[in-house]
Amino acid sequence: MQTRFTPEQLADPATARSNRILRACVHCGFCTATCPTYQVLGDELDSPRGRIYLIKDMLENARTPDARTVRHVDRCLSCLSCMTTCPSGVDYMHLVDHARAYIEQTYRRPFAERVLRALLAAVLPHPGRFRLALRAARLARPFARTIPEPRLRAMLEMAPRRLPRPASGPVPRAPGTPRMRVALMTGCAQQVLSPEINAATIRLLTRLGAEVVVPPGAGCCGALTHHMGRSADSHASAGRNIRAWMAERRGKGLDAVVINTSGCGTTVKDYGQMFRDDPLAPEAAEIASLACDVTELVERLGLPEVADPPGRGLRVAYHPACSLQHGQRIRDLPKALLARAGYAVVLPAEAHLCCGSAGTYNLLQPEISGQLRRRKVAALEVLDPQVIAAGNLGCMMQIGAGTGLPLVHTVQLLDWATGGPRPPALGPAEQEKPVPAAP
């Protein structure tokens, strides 16, 4: 793609990088075949190629974006399926990140939208505030259908009816001499909505010989605010993590930073790029190089062979989160680990398409998100599974709102297969009737 940025514009590092990304695009349109929003809306401007044209025009002319441009950029899920498809290697992720930050700096949204986004940024990344907000939402949930504002209604409907107890107690120690020492990213929303995922992660990694630590000061990865274009907020969150983990690494040492929410993992692995022009750049790059998904670490440690795992033959529909398969390019490993643990793993049709969660997308774009959820749930339910597994909490919450099937994290099934407790979502053991895998 030909661009016409001025030398003065190219003096800005972010613009210079976007220029290189834009020039890599050859207009082939392969991305439209795998873009979820184009699939459900059929509008060229709701495809990566269409958004690239809008972003180019906005940045090249240094203009205040209009409502149409903002609408189509906002509709992007950042699922990154287009990057998996693109034969030219267009770095769409960093281009749309730049566009969102630019929009946040130059565009004045309607008052209600400004308030909504500010509220999400102020609450979701902070577990204490988020828990209080969910308790309040639970009281208002019975009146959700009477609320005309679809985004507020979506927030209330997504609030769980019951909140699990917060995790408590010391982190267990690995028996004998640990094989490695790793920091677990406990995250923000996951601590509140499903602390059992972190507990299962700690049990499994400890059983495999890793010493797991949770350094004080680490928290939200910054993804939620990053994808809203709120760079100052996202960098503040990420900076706290970098400093906390580097303090641990310089102290007793760290071999890895393990992450069990793939959306967070994609962001942490990108810290080197996020902080490339910041004094924290060297430390950010080091942390990014240490970051790994929990399935990557389990593979490194080695999943033990179990003669008769408790869930043998359980039919598991595996949903590959976009941030895992497209963002981190981890596709076959989770399925392989589940199969090695004795489960009968099946994959839905259109597995490359997003479920519609995408961080805060299901709250900010509930109608499109709902269409994608229905499409994903139908593809999963037709497999007749006994349980759906995923590696990202957002996907679990999104899909779970549209199906009666139990949703569990991949690590919970691996923990169960190697000696951990049965995942609570599966219910009592007597309900279990293993189903043979499809031929």
N, C-alpha and C positions, 0 to 999 in steps of 0.2 A: 504494500500500500504506500502510495506517495504521500509525503507529509511536507508541510511548509512552516515549520516552527522557526522563529527568528533566533539569531545567536543569543540574544538577551534571554529569551525563553529557555533555551537549551543550557544556559548557565545554571538553571535550577536542576539539581540532581534528579528529583522526582519526575520532572518533565522530560529530561534527557532519557531516563529509563522508559517512560511511556512512549517516547518517540521510537525507540528501538523496538518496542513490542508492537507498535502499530505498523511499522515497516515490515515486520515479519509476516503479517497477514496477507494472503494472496486471494481473498474473496471466494474461496472454493465452496463454502457453504456446507462442508461436511459436518460442522458443528450443529447445524439445524436439526440433523437427524437424531441427535442424542440430547438435545436441550429440553428439559422438562417443561419449561414455560412455553416454548414454541409448540411442543406437542399438544398442550391443552388449550392454548390460545390461538395458535395459527397466525400470529402477527410477526412479520419479519423483524420489527423493532423489539420484539420480545425473544429474539434469538441472540446468541453471542455476536454474530456478524452485524446484526442491526444495531446492537448496543455499541459495538466498536465504532461504527460510523457516527453515532451520536456523541460518544466520548471524544472522538477525534475533533469533531466540529467545536465542541465546547472548550476543549483545552487549547486547540490551535488558535482559536479566536479570542481566547482569554475572556470569554463572556460569562455573564451571570446565567446560569442554566435556567431554562424555562420549565414550566410545570410538566410538559410532555416528556422532556429528557429525564427529569427526576423520576417521573412515574415508571418509565421503562427501566431505568437503572435500579430503582427500588425493587422492581419485580424479579431481579436476578437473585437466585438462591445461593450463588457462590458454591454450587455443588461440584463444579470443576469437571463435569463430564465432558465438556467441550475440549478441555486440555488433554484428556485421554484420547479423544477422537482426532484432534487436529494433526494433520500430516506435516505442518510447517513449524510445530513447536511454539505456537503463540502463547506467551505467558499471560493469559487472560486474568489470572488471579491477581497479579500485582497491578494490572491496568485498571480493573474495576475497584480495587482498593484505593488507588489514587483518585479515581473519579468520585468515589464516595466521600473521601476526605475533602476534595475540592468543593463538592456540593455542600457539605456541612459548613464550610468556611464562607461560601458566597451566596447561598440560597436561603431565603427566609421562608420557612414552612408555615402553614396555617397554625394558629395558636394551639388548637387542640392536639395537633400532631406534635408540636414542640413539647407540650406538656407530657404526652404519652411517652415519647422517646426519652425525655429527661427522667421520667419515673422509672422506666425500664433500666436505664443506665445506673440509676441511684440505688435500685433494689436488688436486681438479679445477681450481680457479682458479689453480694455480701450475704453470707448464709444467715446471719442473725436477722437482718432486715427481711430477707426473703421468707423465712419461717413465719415471722409476724404477718407479712402480707398474705401468705397462704391461709393463715388462721382467719384473717379478716375475710378473705375471699370465700372461705368455706361457709361463713355465715350468710354471705350474699348469694351464694350459688343457687338456692331455690328460686331466686328471682331473675336468673340469667336470661331466660327466654323473653322476658318483658323489656329488656334493654335494647333500644334501637341501634346503638352504636355497635357494629359487628366486631370491632377489635376488642372493645371492653367485654363484650359477651364471650368472645373466644377465650379471654384471660380467665374469666370466672369458670367457664366450662372445663378448662384444662386443669383447674385446681383439684388435687386429689381429695377424696372424701375423708381420708385419714392420713396423718403424717406419721412416718416411722419414728421411733425413738432415736435421738442423736447417738452417734457412736461414742463409746466411752471405754476407759481402761487403757492400760499400756499396750504398745505394739509388741507382739510376741517375738521372742528371740529365736534365731535359727539354731538347731542343735549342732553341737560341735563347732568346728571352725567354718565360718561363712565362706562360701565360694565367691561372693561379691557383695558389695555394699551399694544399695540403691535408694534413691529418694522417691517416694510416692507422691505424685501430685494428687491431692485430695479434692481439688476443684472447689466450685462454689455451689451451684444448684444441686449437684449430685449428693453433696453432704446432707442436704435437706430432704430430697425426694427419694433417694435410694442409698443410704449409707452401707447397706449390705454389699454393694458392689466393691467398695473399698475394703470392707472386712474380708470378702472372699479373695480379693487380690492379695492382701497381706498373708492370709492363711496359705494360699497356693505358693506364693513366692518363698515364704519361710520354709514350707515343706520341701521345696526344691533346692534349698540351701542358701538363699539370699538373706542378708540382713537388710530389713526394710526400715527406713527412717522417714519421719515427717518433719522436715526442718521448720522451725518457727518463722513466721513472717511470710511464708509462701501461701498463695491463695488463688484467686481467679487468674486464668491465663491471659485475659484481655480480649478474647475472641468476640464476646458479645458486643462490646463497645467498638471494637475494631471494625466489625462489619456494619456498624451504623455510621462509620466515618468519624467517630469521636476519637481521634488519634491521641489527644492528650490523656484521656481516660485510659485507653488501652495500653499506652506506653507506660503509664504510671503503674498499672497492675503488673505488666510484664517486667518492668524494672524491679519491682519488689521481689518477684520470683527469682530473677537472675541474681540479685544480691544475696537472697537467702540460700539458694542452692550453691553459689560460689563460696559462701562462707563455710558451708558444710564440706565442700570439696577441698578447700584449703585446710580445713580442720582435720577431721578423721578420714576424709577421702570419700569420693563417690565414683562408682563405675558406670552408673546410668541414672537417668531421670525417667522413671516409668510412668506412663500415662494410660489410664483405662477409659478415657472418653475421647474418641477419635477426633472430634471437632477441636478439642483442646490440643491434641497431639499435632495436628496439622499446623496450628498456630505456633506452638512452642518450637517445632522444627523449623519455623520460619523466623525465629527471633534474630538470626544473623542478618536477614534482609531488613527486618523492621528497624533494627538499630544500626544499619550500615553507616549512617552519617552521624552517629551519636558517640559520645565518649565511652559508653558502655559496649561499643561494638565488639572488642575482643572477647569480653566475657559472654556477651550474647551469642556469639558464634560458637564458643566453647559449649555453652549449655545446649544450643541447637544440635551440636554433634553428639551429645550424650543422650538426647531425648529418644525414647523408643516406645512403641505401643506395647501393651502388656503381652500380646501374643508373640511379638518379636523376642521379648525377654524370656518367655516360657520356652521358645524354640532354642535359644542360646543355652538355657539351663538344662534342657532336655526333659520332655514329658515322660514319666516312667510308665512302663508297661504294667497294666493292672489285669490280673487273670480274669476276674469277673466283676467289672465295674457296675455299680448299682443302676446306672441308667442305660445299660446295654440294650440296643435295639430301639431306644426311644426315637421317634421320628421328629427330627429337628429341622424346621425351615429356617435357613440362615439368611438374614437380611444384611447384605454388605453396605454399611454406611458410606455415603459419598465421600466424606472426609477421610475414610480409610482406603477405599478402593481408588478414588481419583486424587485426593489430596496427598496421601502418603504412598500410594501405589502398592498397597498391601491387599492382595486379592485372594490368593489361594490358601495362604497360611492358616487363617482362622478355621476354614472348612476342614483342612487337613488335620489340624489339632483335634477338632471335635470328632472326626472320624476315627482318629487314633485312640481317642478316649472311649470308643465303643458306640457312639451315637450313629443313627442312620440319618445322614445329612442330605437335604434336598434344597435346591436353589430355585427361586421363582423366575418366571419369565420377566423380561425387561428389568433384570437385576441392576442394570446400570442407571436406572432412573431414580430420582430422589423421592423420598416419602413425603416431602413437604415440610419437614421440621425446620432444619437449617437455622439453628440458633433461635433468634426472635422472629423468624419469618412467619411461623404459624400464628403469631400474635399480631404482626403488622400487616400480613397479607392473608387473612383467614380464608377467603373464598378460594383463591388459587391453591393454598395449602390443603384445603378440604378436598378439592378435586384430586390432587396428587395422592392424598391419603387413601381415598376410596379406590383409586387405581392400584395402589400398592397392596392394600388389604385384600382386594379381590385376587391379585396374583399370588398372594401367600396362602389364602384360605383354600384355593382350588387344589393345593398340594395335599390337603387333609393332614396337616401336621398335628402333633400333640403339644408342641411348644414352638415359639418363635424366638430365635436368638439373634442378638445384634451386639456390636461393640461400641455403641454410643447411646448415652442416656436419652438425648433428644429424640432419636429415632424410636426408642422404646416407649416414651411417653406419647409420641405422635401416633404410632401404629396401635398402641394399646387403647387409645381413645376411640378406635374404629373397629375393634374386634373383641370377642370374648375369649380368645385364645390367650394362654399365659405368655408373658414376655419376660425373658431373662437375659442377662448379660452373658456373653460367651465365657467370661472368666468364672462365672458361677457354676456353669456346667463342668468346666475343667476342674474346679475345686471339688465339686461333688464326686466326680469320677475318680479322684485321687485321694479320697479320704475325708473330704469336708462334708458339711451338712447338706441335706437336700434343699434346693432353692425354695423358699417359702411360696413363690408364685405357682409352683407345681401342685400345691395342695397335698393332702395325705397320700401316703404311698399306696394304699389299697386302690386308689383311683387309676393307678398306672397300668396300662395294657400296651406293652410294646407292639409296634406295628412294623412289619418288615419294610425294608427300603424298596422304593420303586425300581423296577428292572431297568 
